[in-house]
Amino acid sequence: MVILDDYLEIAKEHFSHIPPSQLSITTFSDALPAFNHPQTSQSSRKAIIDRLKPFTVISSMRERTPFPADLLQELPNLKLLLATGTQFESFDLAAAKRLGISVVAAPGRGRTDGKGPTRPKLDIKKGGSHPTTQHAWALILALARNVAADDAALKADKGRWQSQLARGLTGTTLGVVGLGRLGAAVARIGSLAWGMRVICWSENLTQEKANQKAEEVGLPAYGGNPLDSKAPTFTAVSKNELFKTADVVSLHYVLSERSRGIVGAEELAQMKGSALLVNTSRGPLINSEALYTALCSGSIRGAALDVFDIEPLPADSLWRSNKWGTDGRSNLIITPHMGYVEDGIMHTWYEETAENLERWLKGDELLHILT
């Protein structure tokens, strides 16, 4: 068995009880290139195949390593693919089924036998939220309050003090692109904490659906905005209106071929010069070249990115620069896809993975079956 993408080397303890005589376990703490990415060379694809071919069981972490059909069919020894999370767009499940590979998930609810850590289950109406919701707001606040820029300046130059005025959020407009579970949770906090006017857009969003989302997170369909007691709490608007009027734009859209590049040069040009853009969803939702051009010209106040086209972010990436926020450039905060990398959920996923592995070794029925 191989455990992939264990960047922080936390998986080992969850499998230490399995005797080596039953199963030999290898851990890769480095990252494999995305097999099907256009920038991945043929030689790199061969190296991926050679590295994974010996293993009967593969434990993956979210979508860090994609498993398209072209890769799966080159892994004749693979019998069990242990996945984590709830999004599997980068796994070709039909190909896995055709090839006789069992694929199971770790949904984050904890082991069914009661062993291992348990995560608190809080109703979102009473304050419960996904780790990505917390990270989205950490990025919004860090960007608005100049946290990262001031921290870096104070450490780099002992003579520096304040770098620029903070951007207040009270009474401003939050634009949520994608009003699903996470988008609605982010919108709820903006409305309750800062009295923000919430506007939202997605391809098929109606005002009726927006009202339902508000009620699902414990807010009234109307009257939740303290600036306008008669307006919807979450107002469905056109895409153009959202980008033109929002002070903060936060992306929570599912990545697909239709949504790839959904934020491009046109949308960025529509944004206010004082606006902030935050992406904790998927990197390819934004046209990276258009965003780089916009930020270099300082056309918006700043952006915060937790996700990128290629992850981990290459060492020579243009985003890796300490020049942001200087000489007319926009502010930029980048984090290494930390939206879900929280102690509770990560350890819970590995405990669920260990439980399924134990069942597979015993020949018992697997849990959370995808194929």
Backbone hydrogen bonds in HBPLUS format (Angstrom, degrees):
<---DONOR---> <-ACCEPTOR-->    atom                        ^
c    i                          cat <-CA-CA->   ^        H-A-AA   ^      H-
h    n   atom  resd res      DA  || num        DHA   H-A  angle D-A-AA Bond
n    s   type  num  typ     dist DA aas  dist angle  dist       angle   num
A0026-THR N   A0001-MET O   2.84 MM  25  6.17 158.5  1.88 149.3 156.3     1
A0002-VAL N   A0057-VAL O   3.02 MM  55  6.50 149.1  2.11 148.3 155.9     2
A0059-SER N   A0002-VAL O   2.86 MM  57  6.19 167.5  1.87 163.2 165.2     3
A0003-ILE N   A0026-THR O   2.75 MM  23  6.22 153.1  1.82 154.2 163.3     4
A0028-PHE N   A0003-ILE O   2.83 MM  25  6.07 173.2  1.84 171.7 170.0     5
A0004-LEU N   A0059-SER O   2.84 MM  55  6.01 176.0  1.84 172.3 172.1     6
A0006-ASP N   A0028-PHE O   3.08 MM  22  6.23 158.3  2.13 152.1 150.3     7
A0009-GLU N   A0006-ASP O   3.01 MM   3  5.11 159.6  2.05 109.7 116.1     8
A0014-HIS N   A0011-ALA O   2.92 MM   3  5.70 144.6  2.05 126.2 135.5     9
A0015-PHE N   A0012-LYS O   3.06 MM   3  5.58 158.8  2.10 116.7 123.2    10
A0018-ILE N   A0015-PHE O   3.17 MM   3  5.77 165.8  2.19 117.6 122.1    11
A0022-GLN N   A0019-PRO O   2.86 MM   3  5.41 149.5  1.95 115.5 124.4    12
A0023-LEU N   A0019-PRO O   3.18 MM   4  6.58 155.6  2.24 148.9 156.2    13
A0037-HIS N   A0034-ALA O   3.14 MM   3  5.36 169.3  2.16 113.9 116.5    14
A0040-THR N   A0037-HIS O   2.93 MM   3  5.40 165.3  1.95 120.4 125.3    15
A0045-ARG N   A0041-SER O   2.97 MM   4  6.31 150.7  2.06 146.8 155.1    16
A0046-LYS N   A0042-GLN O   3.00 MM   4  6.28 155.6  2.06 146.8 153.0    17
A0047-ALA N   A0043-SER O   3.00 MM   4  6.24 148.9  2.10 139.5 148.1    18
A0048-ILE N   A0044-SER O   2.99 MM   4  6.27 148.5  2.09 145.1 152.9    19
A0049-ILE N   A0045-ARG O   3.05 MM   4  6.37 164.5  2.08 151.6 155.0    20
A0050-ASP N   A0046-LYS O   2.90 MM   4  6.13 167.0  1.92 152.8 156.4    21
A0051-ARG N   A0047-ALA O   2.97 MM   4  6.07 147.3  2.08 139.8 148.5    22
A0052-LEU N   A0048-ILE O   3.03 MM   4  6.24 152.4  2.10 152.5 159.0    23
A0053-LYS N   A0049-ILE O   2.83 MM   4  5.65 143.7  1.96 155.5 163.6    24
A0055-PHE N   A0052-LEU O   3.19 MM   3  5.93 159.3  2.23 126.7 131.9    25
A0079-LYS N   A0056-THR O   2.75 MM  23  5.37 178.5  1.75 145.4 145.2    26
A0080-LEU N   A0056-THR O   3.21 MM  24  6.63 159.4  2.26 156.4 160.1    27
A0058-ILE N   A0080-LEU O   3.01 MM  22  6.49 158.0  2.06 160.6 167.7    28
A0082-LEU N   A0058-ILE O   2.76 MM  24  6.04 167.4  1.78 164.9 168.4    29
A0060-SER N   A0082-LEU O   2.82 MM  22  6.02 171.5  1.82 166.8 168.5    30
A0064-ARG N   A0061-MET O   3.02 MM   3  5.94 165.5  2.05 150.2 153.1    31
A0067-PHE N   A0090-SER O   2.91 MM  23  6.12 149.5  2.00 138.0 147.9    32
A0092-ASP N   A0067-PHE O   2.96 MM  25  6.26 164.2  1.98 151.3 146.1    33
A0071-LEU N   A0068-PRO O   3.09 MM   3  5.54 137.5  2.28 108.5 119.3    34
A0072-LEU N   A0068-PRO O   3.05 MM   4  6.35 172.2  2.06 159.7 161.5    35
A0073-GLN N   A0069-ALA O   3.00 MM   4  6.03 166.1  2.02 158.9 160.3    36
A0074-GLU N   A0071-LEU O   2.93 MM   3  5.35 153.0  2.01 112.8 121.7    37
A0075-LEU N   A0072-LEU O   3.08 MM   3  5.37 163.2  2.11 115.8 117.4    38
A0078-LEU N   A0075-LEU O   3.19 MM   3  5.65 155.5  2.25 113.9 120.8    39
A0102-SER N   A0079-LYS O   2.97 MM  23  6.15 160.9  2.01 149.0 143.6    40
A0081-LEU N   A0102-SER O   2.77 MM  21  6.12 166.2  1.79 167.6 172.3    41
A0104-VAL N   A0081-LEU O   3.11 MM  23  6.57 156.2  2.17 159.4 165.7    42
A0083-ALA N   A0104-VAL O   2.76 MM  21  5.85 165.0  1.78 171.0 170.7    43
A0085-GLY N   A0106-ALA O   2.98 MM  21  5.77 152.1  2.06 147.8 140.2    44
A0091-PHE N   A0088-PHE O   3.08 MM   3  5.31 165.7  2.10 112.8 115.9    45
A0093-LEU N   A0091-PHE O   3.10 MM   2  5.63 119.2  2.49 106.9  90.5    46
A0096-ALA N   A0092-ASP O   3.04 MM   4  6.37 157.1  2.10 148.4 155.4    47
A0097-LYS N   A0093-LEU O   2.97 MM   4  6.17 159.6  2.01 147.1 151.8    48
A0098-ARG N   A0094-ALA O   2.99 MM   4  6.20 157.7  2.04 144.7 151.1    49
A0099-LEU N   A0095-ALA O   2.92 MM   4  6.12 144.6  2.04 146.7 156.3    50
A0101-ILE N   A0096-ALA O   2.84 MM   5  4.98 164.4  1.86 155.0 151.0    51
A0100-GLY N   A0097-LYS O   3.14 MM   3  5.11 158.6  2.19 101.4 107.9    52
A0370-LEU N   A0103-VAL O   2.73 MM 267  5.34 164.5  1.75 156.8 156.6    53
A0371-THR N   A0103-VAL O   3.16 MM 268  5.17 149.9  2.25 140.2 140.2    54
A0105-ALA N   A0368-HIS O   2.85 MM 263  5.27 160.2  1.89 144.9 150.9    55
A0126-LYS N   A0123-ASP O   2.73 MM   3  5.24 153.5  1.80 115.6 124.8    56
A0128-GLY N   A0123-ASP O   3.03 MM   5  5.07 165.3  2.06 123.8 119.2    57
A0127-GLY N   A0124-ILE O   3.23 MM   3  4.99 165.5  2.26 103.3 103.0    58
A0133-THR N   A0130-HIS O   2.93 MM   3  5.33 132.7  2.16 110.2 122.7    59
A0135-HIS N   A0131-PRO O   3.00 MM   4  6.35 156.8  2.06 149.3 156.2    60
A0136-ALA N   A0132-THR O   2.82 MM   4  5.99 156.3  1.88 148.3 154.4    61
A0137-TRP N   A0133-THR O   3.16 MM   4  6.43 160.4  2.20 146.6 150.9    62
A0138-ALA N   A0134-GLN O   2.86 MM   4  6.11 145.2  1.98 143.8 154.8    63
A0139-LEU N   A0135-HIS O   2.95 MM   4  6.18 155.5  2.01 150.8 155.6    64
A0140-ILE N   A0136-ALA O   2.95 MM   4  6.22 159.9  1.99 147.2 153.2    65
A0141-LEU N   A0137-TRP O   2.96 MM   4  5.98 171.4  1.97 147.2 149.8    66
A0142-ALA N   A0138-ALA O   2.92 MM   4  5.95 155.5  1.98 139.5 147.4    67
A0143-LEU N   A0139-LEU O   2.91 MM   4  5.97 155.1  1.97 146.9 153.0    68
A0144-ALA N   A0140-ILE O   2.87 MM   4  6.05 165.0  1.89 150.5 155.4    69
A0145-ARG N   A0141-LEU O   2.82 MM   4  5.77 157.9  1.87 149.3 154.8    70
A0147-VAL N   A0142-ALA O   2.92 MM   5  4.76 137.7  2.10 135.4 144.4    71
A0146-ASN N   A0143-LEU O   3.46 MM   3  5.24 162.9  2.49  97.5 102.2    72
A0167-ARG N   A0144-ALA O   2.65 MM  23  4.77 172.1  1.66 147.6 150.6    73
A0150-ASP N   A0146-ASN O   2.91 MM   4  5.88 166.7  1.93 153.9 158.0    74
A0151-ASP N   A0147-VAL O   2.97 MM   4  6.01 159.1  2.01 147.4 153.9    75
A0152-ALA N   A0148-ALA O   2.98 MM   4  6.13 166.8  1.99 150.3 153.6    76
A0153-ALA N   A0149-ALA O   2.97 MM   4  6.10 157.4  2.02 145.4 152.2    77
A0154-LEU N   A0150-ASP O   2.94 MM   4  6.04 165.9  1.96 152.5 155.6    78
A0155-LYS N   A0151-ASP O   3.20 MM   4  6.35 149.1  2.30 143.7 151.6    79
A0156-ALA N   A0152-ALA O   2.96 MM   4  6.03 146.2  2.08 144.9 154.2    80
A0157-ASP N   A0153-ALA O   2.97 MM   4  5.84 156.9  2.03 151.5 155.6    81
A0160-ARG N   A0157-ASP O   2.99 MM   3  5.47 164.3  2.01 118.5 123.5    82
A0172-THR N   A0169-LEU O   3.01 MM   3  5.39 165.9  2.03 135.7 134.8    83
A0171-GLY N   A0194-TRP O   3.12 MM  23  6.59 149.3  2.22 154.4 163.1    84
A0197-ARG N   A0172-THR O   2.90 MM  25  6.22 152.4  1.98 152.6 159.2    85
A0247-ASP N   A0173-THR O   2.82 MM  74  5.19 154.2  1.88 134.5 143.3    86
A0248-VAL N   A0173-THR O   3.17 MM  75  6.56 149.7  2.26 159.0 163.0    87
A0174-LEU N   A0197-ARG O   2.78 MM  23  6.06 158.3  1.83 158.4 166.0    88
A0199-ILE N   A0174-LEU O   2.91 MM  25  6.20 168.2  1.92 160.6 164.0    89
A0175-GLY N   A0248-VAL O   2.66 MM  73  5.91 178.7  1.66 173.7 173.9    90
A0250-SER N   A0175-GLY O   2.88 MM  75  6.29 160.2  1.92 167.0 173.2    91
A0176-VAL N   A0199-ILE O   2.89 MM  23  6.32 162.8  1.92 155.5 159.0    92
A0201-TRP N   A0176-VAL O   3.08 MM  25  6.55 153.1  2.15 157.9 160.9    93
A0177-VAL N   A0250-SER O   3.00 MM  73  6.20 168.2  2.02 154.9 158.8    94
A0252-HIS N   A0177-VAL O   2.78 MM  75  5.80 160.6  1.81 165.6 161.9    95
A0178-GLY N   A0201-TRP O   2.95 MM  23  6.10 141.8  2.09 145.6 155.6    96
A0184-ALA N   A0180-GLY O   2.89 MM   4  5.83 161.6  1.93 147.4 152.6    97
A0185-ALA N   A0181-ARG O   3.18 MM   4  6.29 147.6  2.29 134.4 143.0    98
A0186-VAL N   A0182-LEU O   2.98 MM   4  6.26 158.4  2.03 153.5 158.5    99
A0187-ALA N   A0183-GLY O   2.92 MM   4  6.13 158.2  1.97 146.9 153.6   100
A0188-ARG N   A0184-ALA O   2.86 MM   4  6.02 153.8  1.93 145.1 151.8   101
A0189-ILE N   A0185-ALA O   3.27 MM   4  6.54 158.5  2.32 144.7 148.6   102
A0190-GLY N   A0186-VAL O   3.16 MM   4  6.46 163.8  2.19 150.9 155.1   103
A0191-SER N   A0187-ALA O   2.98 MM   4  6.21 157.1  2.04 153.5 159.5   104
A0192-LEU N   A0188-ARG O   2.94 MM   4  6.13 169.1  1.95 155.8 158.5   105
A0193-ALA N   A0189-ILE O   2.75 MM   4  5.52 163.0  1.77 152.0 158.1   106
A0194-TRP N   A0190-GLY O   3.24 MM   4  5.50 150.9  2.33 122.6 131.2   107
A0196-MET N   A0190-GLY O   3.09 MM   6  5.45 168.4  2.11 135.4 132.6   108
A0195-GLY N   A0191-SER O   3.20 MM   4  4.71 127.1  2.50 113.6 120.6   109
A0235-THR N   A0198-VAL O   2.99 MM  37  6.27 177.4  1.99 150.7 150.1   110
A0200-CYS N   A0235-THR O   2.88 MM  35  6.07 150.9  1.96 153.2 152.7   111
A0237-VAL N   A0200-CYS O   2.97 MM  37  6.01 162.9  2.00 163.0 164.4   112
A0205-LEU N   A0202-SER O   3.25 MM   3  5.20 172.5  2.25 109.7 111.9   113
A0210-ALA N   A0206-THR O   2.97 MM   4  6.26 155.5  2.03 147.8 155.1   114
A0211-ASN N   A0207-GLN O   2.86 MM   4  6.08 154.7  1.92 149.8 155.9   115
A0212-GLN N   A0208-GLU O   3.05 MM   4  6.34 153.3  2.12 144.1 151.2   116
A0213-LYS N   A0209-LYS O   2.98 MM   4  6.28 152.4  2.06 146.8 153.9   117
A0214-ALA N   A0210-ALA O   3.04 MM   4  6.33 155.4  2.10 147.6 153.8   118
A0215-GLU N   A0211-ASN O   3.10 MM   4  6.39 160.8  2.14 150.0 154.4   119
A0216-GLU N   A0212-GLN O   2.90 MM   4  6.12 147.9  2.00 145.3 154.9   120
A0217-VAL N   A0213-LYS O   3.21 MM   4  6.50 139.6  2.38 145.0 153.3   121
A0217-VAL N   A0214-ALA O   3.28 MM   3  5.49 135.0  2.49  98.4 109.4   122
A0219-LEU N   A0214-ALA O   2.86 MM   5  5.09 157.2  1.91 150.5 145.4   123
A0218-GLY N   A0215-GLU O   3.06 MM   3  5.01 159.7  2.10 108.4 109.5   124
A0233-THR N   A0221-ALA O   2.92 MM  12  5.61 162.7  1.95 128.8 132.5   125
A0223-GLY N   A0231-ALA O   3.02 MM   8  5.89 168.5  2.04 166.7 165.6   126
A0228-ASP N   A0225-ASN O   3.04 MM   3  5.53 154.8  2.10 115.4 122.8   127
A0231-ALA N   A0228-ASP O   3.19 MM   3  5.56 157.4  2.24 112.4 118.9   128
A0242-LEU N   A0238-SER O   3.05 MM   4  6.30 159.3  2.09 150.5 156.0   129
A0243-PHE N   A0239-LYS O   3.16 MM   4  6.45 169.8  2.17 157.5 158.2   130
A0244-LYS N   A0240-ASN O   2.99 MM   4  6.10 147.7  2.10 147.1 156.7   131
A0245-THR N   A0241-GLU O   2.97 MM   4  5.93 149.4  2.07 149.9 155.7   132
A0246-ALA N   A0242-LEU O   2.98 MM   4  5.63 154.4  2.05 152.3 155.6   133
A0276-LEU N   A0247-ASP O   2.92 MM  29  6.29 148.6  2.02 140.8 150.1   134
A0249-VAL N   A0276-LEU O   2.83 MM  27  6.21 160.7  1.86 157.9 164.0   135
A0278-VAL N   A0249-VAL O   2.81 MM  29  6.16 160.4  1.85 167.8 173.0   136
A0251-LEU N   A0278-VAL O   2.98 MM  27  6.38 159.4  2.02 161.0 167.2   137
A0260-ARG N   A0256-SER O   2.95 MM   4  5.96 127.4  2.23 147.9 159.8   138
A0262-ILE N   A0259-SER O   3.00 MM   3  5.10 133.8  2.22 144.6 133.7   139
A0261-GLY N   A0284-PRO O   2.78 MM  23  5.96 156.1  1.83 146.1 154.3   140
A0262-ILE N   A0285-LEU O   2.83 MM  23  5.41 102.3  2.44 125.6 143.0   141
A0263-VAL N   A0285-LEU O   3.00 MM  22  6.26 157.5  2.05 160.3 161.7   142
A0287-ASN N   A0263-VAL O   2.84 MM  24  6.17 166.5  1.86 166.6 166.6   143
A0268-LEU N   A0264-GLY O   3.01 MM   4  6.20 167.8  2.02 160.8 164.7   144
A0269-ALA N   A0265-ALA O   2.93 MM   4  6.01 151.3  2.01 145.7 153.1   145
A0270-GLN N   A0266-GLU O   3.22 MM   4  6.46 131.7  2.47 137.4 149.4   146
A0270-GLN N   A0267-GLU O   3.11 MM   3  5.17 134.5  2.33  96.4 108.9   147
A0271-MET N   A0268-LEU O   3.26 MM   3  5.40 144.9  2.39 100.2 109.5   148
A0275-ALA N   A0272-LYS O   3.15 MM   3  5.09 165.6  2.17 105.6 109.6   149
A0301-ARG N   A0275-ALA O   3.07 MM  26  5.49 123.3  2.40 136.6 152.1   150
A0277-LEU N   A0302-GLY O   3.06 MM  25  6.52 150.1  2.15 140.2 149.3   151
A0304-ALA N   A0277-LEU O   2.83 MM  27  6.35 147.1  1.94 155.5 164.1   152
A0279-ASN N   A0304-ALA O   2.98 MM  25  6.45 159.1  2.02 164.5 171.3   153
A0306-ASP N   A0279-ASN O   3.01 MM  27  6.22 164.7  2.03 173.7 169.1   154
A0285-LEU N   A0282-ARG O   3.22 MM   3  5.87 163.8  2.25 119.0 123.8   155
A0286-ILE N   A0283-GLY O   3.15 MM   3  6.20 168.2  2.16 134.0 134.9   156
A0291-LEU N   A0287-ASN O   2.98 MM   4  6.27 158.1  2.03 155.0 162.0   157
A0292-TYR N   A0288-SER O   2.87 MM   4  6.00 159.6  1.92 146.3 151.9   158
A0293-THR N   A0289-GLU O   3.03 MM   4  6.23 161.7  2.07 146.8 151.4   159
A0294-ALA N   A0290-ALA O   2.97 MM   4  6.18 159.4  2.02 146.0 151.9   160
A0295-LEU N   A0291-LEU O   2.87 MM   4  6.07 162.5  1.91 155.6 159.8   161
A0296-CYS N   A0292-TYR O   2.91 MM   4  6.03 155.2  1.98 148.0 155.1   162
A0297-SER N   A0293-THR O   3.14 MM   4  6.31 144.6  2.27 142.3 150.8   163
A0299-SER N   A0294-ALA O   3.06 MM   5  5.46 162.1  2.09 159.2 157.5   164
A0298-GLY N   A0295-LEU O   3.12 MM   3  4.87 147.4  2.23  93.4 103.3   165
A0330-SER N   A0295-LEU O   2.82 MM  35  4.86 166.8  1.84 146.6 151.1   166
A0331-ASN N   A0301-ARG O   3.01 MM  30  6.30 166.7  2.03 149.3 144.9   167
A0303-ALA N   A0331-ASN O   3.02 MM  28  6.41 147.6  2.13 140.5 147.5   168
A0333-ILE N   A0303-ALA O   3.00 MM  30  6.47 152.3  2.08 146.7 155.6   169
A0305-LEU N   A0333-ILE O   2.85 MM  28  6.32 155.8  1.91 161.8 165.7   170
A0335-THR N   A0305-LEU O   2.97 MM  30  6.42 155.2  2.03 156.1 160.4   171
A0337-HIS N   A0306-ASP O   2.87 MM  31  4.64 121.2  2.23 128.0 144.2   172
A0317-SER N   A0314-PRO O   3.04 MM   3  5.23 161.9  2.08 115.9 116.5   173
A0320-ARG N   A0317-SER O   3.08 MM   3  5.56 147.7  2.18 108.8 117.4   174
A0321-SER N   A0319-TRP O   2.91 MM   2  5.71 123.8  2.24 112.1  95.7   175
A0326-THR N   A0323-LYS O   3.13 MM   3  5.67 140.2  2.30 142.6 140.2   176
A0325-GLY N   A0330-SER O   2.93 MM   5  4.96 123.5  2.26 123.0 120.8   177
A0329-ARG N   A0326-THR O   2.96 MM   3  5.41 166.7  1.98 121.4 125.5   178
A0337-HIS N   A0335-THR O   2.97 MM   2  5.88 136.8  2.16 107.1  94.9   179
A0341-VAL N   A0338-MET O   3.14 MM   3  4.86 137.0  2.33  94.3 106.8   180
A0342-GLU N   A0340-TYR O   2.84 MM   2  5.67 130.2  2.09 111.3  95.7   181
A0346-MET N   A0342-GLU O   3.03 MM   4  6.02 171.9  2.04 172.2 174.7   182
A0347-HIS N   A0343-ASP O   3.13 MM   4  6.09 169.5  2.14 150.2 153.5   183
A0348-THR N   A0344-GLY O   3.04 MM   4  6.11 150.4  2.13 142.9 152.0   184
A0349-TRP N   A0345-ILE O   2.90 MM   4  6.07 160.3  1.94 149.9 154.4   185
A0350-TYR N   A0346-MET O   3.15 MM   4  6.45 161.1  2.19 147.7 152.2   186
A0351-GLU N   A0347-HIS O   2.96 MM   4  6.16 148.6  2.06 143.2 152.0   187
A0352-GLU N   A0348-THR O   2.93 MM   4  6.20 159.9  1.97 155.0 159.8   188
A0353-THR N   A0349-TRP O   2.88 MM   4  6.10 152.6  1.96 146.7 155.1   189
A0354-ALA N   A0350-TYR O   2.86 MM   4  6.04 154.1  1.92 142.0 148.8   190
A0355-GLU N   A0351-GLU O   2.98 MM   4  6.26 152.8  2.06 145.3 152.3   191
A0356-ASN N   A0352-GLU O   3.09 MM   4  6.39 159.6  2.14 148.1 152.5   192
A0357-LEU N   A0353-THR O   2.92 MM   4  6.16 154.6  1.98 148.6 156.5   193
A0358-GLU N   A0354-ALA O   2.88 MM   4  6.12 157.8  1.93 150.9 156.4   194
A0359-ARG N   A0355-GLU O   3.07 MM   4  6.33 157.7  2.13 146.3 152.0   195
A0360-TRP N   A0356-ASN O   2.90 MM   4  6.14 154.7  1.97 148.0 155.0   196
A0361-LEU N   A0357-LEU O   2.96 MM   4  6.21 158.8  2.01 152.4 157.5   197
A0362-LYS N   A0358-GLU O   3.11 MM   4  6.35 142.4  2.26 141.6 151.5   198
A0363-GLY N   A0359-ARG O   2.96 MM   4  6.04 117.6  2.36 137.3 153.5   199
A0364-ASP N   A0359-ARG O   2.77 MM   5  4.83 145.8  1.89 152.7 149.7   200
A0363-GLY N   A0360-TRP O   3.14 MM   3  4.99 143.5  2.28  94.6 105.5   201
